[in-house]
Amino acid sequence: WVLIPIMIVMVLVGVLRDQVTVLLGGGASTKKPGLKAIRETRILARGATLRTYGSHIPLNSFTSRKNFLSNAYKKGEYLKNPAAMNQAVNPMTDPAGMEMMMEGMKKNFLMIIPQSIIMGWINFFFSGFVLIKLPFPLTLRFKSMLQRGVETPDMDVTWVSSLSWYFLNLFGLRSIFTLLLGEDNAADGMRDMTAMSQMGAAPPGQPQDFYKLHLAEGENLLLTPHDWELGDVEHRLLVQYGKRKPKIASDIVEVGDSDEKSIGSSSENKGKGRRKGGKRD
């Protein structure tokens, strides 16, 4: 009379909350973003793609793309509202920001209020009930988690109280909600706990400052080095088919030494020629 009703009520409340969330947020969720908003977001993905796969193209192509994107990020050419790029983002004056904040507040209330009501219902009617015994042993650290509302220090850890059964269902019904409502549902208990812990944090639906994101992406692009993957590809191909020996460290050092010697000899010859001609630096 306690174990099964709590679980059934939590499942029904989760399904009801998901349907109410769909009804309240259906208009905003189906609203498609505009062309400028899509360009403002996708240009960041373009810069990240260039930073990740820039080594697949030659150096001149990489440099031209990097300079173009860096200048575009700095000038704010792909912003939805370029005139406000040097101003602080104020969601109270932006209709889109106000709409996002209202949608976030609706979702938070729909997650927090039902769980508070269920917790009060369990505390009022089923306070002090011991419901089930787990079939496996546990340490004493689990006692405070599994026996909330039951002040009995001598009770075995494997017994579960009614309030603890509520929390176990809150975190354990995710697979059932996924089976009934699909992957993207609003009946997940983890979202409820996250919303409760973030009530004093930043307001929900806070719009992002894309100008700062563009500037950061531009700086990352300027700091990205280029290492062309097709460099020295002829030598690697000949080594793969056994037509040439692979380079070793000693060969590289000898080549470096010979280059230094040739550079030194050429500089000496130039100095001699200048002294003979009567020229001074």
Secondary structure by P-SEA (a helix, b strand, c coil): ccaaaaaaaaaaaaaaaaaaaaaaacccccccccaaaaaacaaaaaaaaaaaccccccaaaaaaaaaaaaaaaaacccccccccccccccccccaaaaaaaaaaaaaaaaacaaaaaaaaaaaacccccccccccccccccccccccccccccccccccccaaaaaaaaaccaaaaaaacccccccccaaaaaaaaaaccccccccccaaaaaaaaaaaaaaabbbbbcccaaaaaaaaaacccccccaaaaaaaaaaaaaaaaaaaaaaaaaaaaacccc
